[in-house]
Amino acid sequence: MANVTEDLKEKLLNAVIAVEDKLSLAKFKVKDKLHILEPINIMPYYGFGNEKYVYLKGRVLEDEKVKQSRDEDSVLTHLKNTYKRYESDEIPGIKLKASFAGQEQEVETDGEGYFNVEFRPDTPIDYSTTGNKIKLQLLEHKTGKDILEAEAYVFAPGKDVEFGIISDIDDTVLVSNITHFLGRLKLMLMKNATERSPFPGIAGLLRAFCKGSDGKGQNPLFFVSGSEWNLYDLLISFFRSHDIPEGPLLLRDKGTQLDRGDFETSEEEYKREKIRHILDTYPDLKFICIGDSGQRDPEIYQKIVEEYPGRILGIYIRDVSPDERDKEVRKIAGQLKKHNVEMELVQETLSAAKHAAKMGWINQEQLEDVKQACEADEQEQ
């Protein structure tokens, strides 16, 4: 019966997405035919890769003129920007050319305006000579004011890397109240990137992990989140406002937001798929994973540990849930010990930092930096 229910949910979800795609396509065709499209541009997201493989995702949209968040923005300004983010008008079926490391590739946007680029060169990529920028060019235009070119940045770890970091965002880095619908809705609608609060000390902890025990600052950071791609620019602004290290974001198409709640299984599989992509891209690299107890991060990371034995060094779960959920997380932690992986359920950031220092993943100097960051953040909140 459970399998039948999940099949019905999946079919319903696919039907909803198909309807949304058709409505978006119809809207685009009408605007295109009447020549009332706004100027279009390319929105590339951060890419990532190694010396043999590069991946990039992006989107082609009408220019909604969403302004970068500022401290002085009014609630009305933020509400307008939020509306524009969620009502983005995508450009389906338009062709682009991507150029990198002497290679060129033509791609076409899907029904939601997204495109994916993958480079697999015959010879290893030397980023010291090629740089980390992918050039993107629209091969057709819709208005006389279209922005036809853009550049995308590719994160590529060097050779002096100790480990990688995979982190959730909502209720892990950013206080989102995602387990409380009204609280999350109020936060999303009423606060811009500069006003949103990071968990005290999380920026310091992520900086410490990126520096590693050797202090060289070469460890790559990846964010895997259920947040929608429409919030990409807001999240980047949030990271920069709070001195949080940047890295590739692997987010979701807003068309699949029904995966949450009753569609929890699809939510888990989505995150596991993105984590697999990261692990497969860097087969020789081990990772530290960070999440929260409010969603299914413990279960997701447990499955990854089982699928990729020896690849996960440790897991930190921020405790944002009731005691009953804590029991479930601790049970998973006990099961993970059989795989020689410690999952720490922590109330605050400093506890995670102390454990990381004990494990030798950060040094005492970084531990002190995290402590100071926790104190500074707590004073501001």
PEDAKA-V26627 format. One record per backbone hydrogen bond with DSSP energy under -0.5 kcal/mol. CO is the residue of the C=O (numbers start at 1). NH is the residue of the N-H. If there is no record, write none. Layout:
co->CO nh->NH
co->CO nh->NH
This chain:
co->1 nh->5
co->2 nh->6
co->3 nh->7
co->4 nh->8
co->5 nh->9
co->6 nh->10
co->7 nh->11
co->8 nh->12
co->9 nh->13
co->10 nh->14
co->11 nh->15
co->12 nh->16
co->13 nh->17
co->14 nh->18
co->15 nh->19
co->16 nh->20
co->17 nh->21
co->18 nh->22
co->19 nh->23
co->20 nh->24
co->21 nh->25
co->22 nh->26
co->23 nh->27
co->24 nh->28
co->25 nh->29
co->26 nh->30
co->27 nh->31
co->28 nh->32
co->29 nh->33
co->30 nh->34
co->31 nh->36
co->31 nh->37
co->32 nh->35
co->39 nh->63
co->40 nh->147
co->41 nh->61
co->42 nh->44
co->43 nh->59
co->47 nh->155
co->48 nh->55
co->51 nh->125
co->53 nh->50
co->54 nh->119
co->55 nh->48
co->56 nh->117
co->57 nh->45
co->58 nh->115
co->59 nh->43
co->59 nh->61
co->60 nh->91
co->61 nh->41
co->62 nh->64
co->65 nh->67
co->70 nh->73
co->74 nh->78
co->75 nh->79
co->76 nh->80
co->77 nh->81
co->78 nh->82
co->79 nh->83
co->80 nh->84
co->81 nh->85
co->82 nh->86
co->83 nh->87
co->85 nh->88
co->88 nh->90
co->89 nh->62
co->90 nh->92
co->91 nh->94
co->94 nh->109
co->95 nh->139
co->96 nh->107
co->97 nh->137
co->98 nh->105
co->99 nh->135
co->100 nh->103
co->103 nh->100
co->105 nh->98
co->107 nh->96
co->109 nh->93
co->110 nh->113
co->113 nh->60
co->114 nh->110
co->115 nh->58
co->117 nh->56
co->119 nh->54
co->125 nh->127
co->126 nh->129
co->126 nh->130
co->127 nh->131
co->132 nh->154
co->133 nh->135
co->134 nh->152
co->135 nh->99
co->136 nh->150
co->137 nh->97
co->143 nh->146
co->146 nh->148
co->148 nh->138
co->150 nh->136
co->152 nh->134
co->153 nh->47
co->153 nh->155
co->154 nh->156
co->155 nh->49
co->159 nh->161
co->164 nh->288
co->165 nh->222
co->166 nh->290
co->167 nh->224
co->169 nh->172
co->169 nh->173
co->169 nh->174
co->173 nh->199
co->174 nh->171
co->174 nh->176
co->177 nh->180
co->177 nh->184
co->179 nh->181
co->180 nh->184
co->181 nh->185
co->182 nh->186
co->183 nh->187
co->184 nh->188
co->185 nh->189
co->186 nh->190
co->187 nh->191
co->192 nh->195
co->192 nh->196
co->197 nh->175
co->199 nh->202
co->200 nh->349
co->201 nh->205
co->202 nh->206
co->203 nh->207
co->204 nh->208
co->205 nh->209
co->206 nh->210
co->207 nh->211
co->208 nh->212
co->210 nh->219
co->211 nh->216
co->211 nh->217
co->212 nh->215
co->220 nh->165
co->221 nh->248
co->222 nh->167
co->222 nh->224
co->223 nh->225
co->223 nh->250
co->227 nh->252
co->228 nh->231
co->229 nh->232
co->231 nh->235
co->232 nh->236
co->233 nh->237
co->234 nh->238
co->235 nh->239
co->236 nh->240
co->237 nh->241
co->238 nh->242
co->239 nh->244
co->240 nh->243
co->248 nh->223
co->249 nh->251
co->250 nh->225
co->252 nh->229
co->253 nh->256
co->254 nh->257
co->256 nh->259
co->257 nh->260
co->259 nh->267
co->260 nh->262
co->260 nh->263
co->261 nh->264
co->263 nh->267
co->264 nh->268
co->265 nh->269
co->266 nh->270
co->267 nh->271
co->268 nh->272
co->269 nh->273
co->270 nh->274
co->271 nh->275
co->272 nh->276
co->273 nh->277
co->274 nh->278
co->275 nh->279
co->276 nh->280
co->277 nh->281
co->278 nh->282
co->280 nh->283
co->282 nh->285
co->286 nh->164
co->287 nh->313
co->287 nh->314
co->288 nh->166
co->289 nh->316
co->290 nh->168
co->291 nh->318
co->292 nh->297
co->296 nh->300
co->297 nh->301
co->298 nh->302
co->299 nh->303
co->300 nh->304
co->301 nh->305
co->302 nh->306
co->303 nh->307
co->304 nh->308
co->308 nh->311
co->311 nh->287
co->311 nh->313
co->313 nh->342
co->314 nh->289
co->315 nh->344
co->316 nh->291
co->316 nh->318
co->317 nh->346
co->318 nh->293
co->318 nh->320
co->322 nh->325
co->322 nh->326
co->323 nh->327
co->324 nh->328
co->325 nh->329
co->326 nh->330
co->327 nh->331
co->328 nh->332
co->329 nh->333
co->330 nh->334
co->331 nh->335
co->332 nh->336
co->333 nh->337
co->335 nh->338
co->336 nh->339
co->336 nh->341
co->337 nh->340
co->341 nh->343
co->342 nh->315
co->342 nh->344
co->343 nh->345
co->344 nh->317
co->344 nh->346
co->346 nh->319
co->348 nh->351
co->348 nh->352
co->349 nh->353
co->350 nh->354
co->351 nh->355
co->352 nh->356
co->353 nh->357
co->354 nh->358
co->355 nh->359
co->356 nh->360
co->356 nh->361
co->356 nh->362
co->357 nh->360
co->363 nh->367
co->364 nh->368
co->365 nh->369
co->366 nh->370
co->367 nh->371
co->368 nh->372
co->369 nh->373
co->370 nh->374
co->371 nh->375
co->372 nh->376
co->373 nh->201
co->373 nh->377
co->374 nh->378
co->375 nh->379
co->376 nh->380
co->377 nh->381
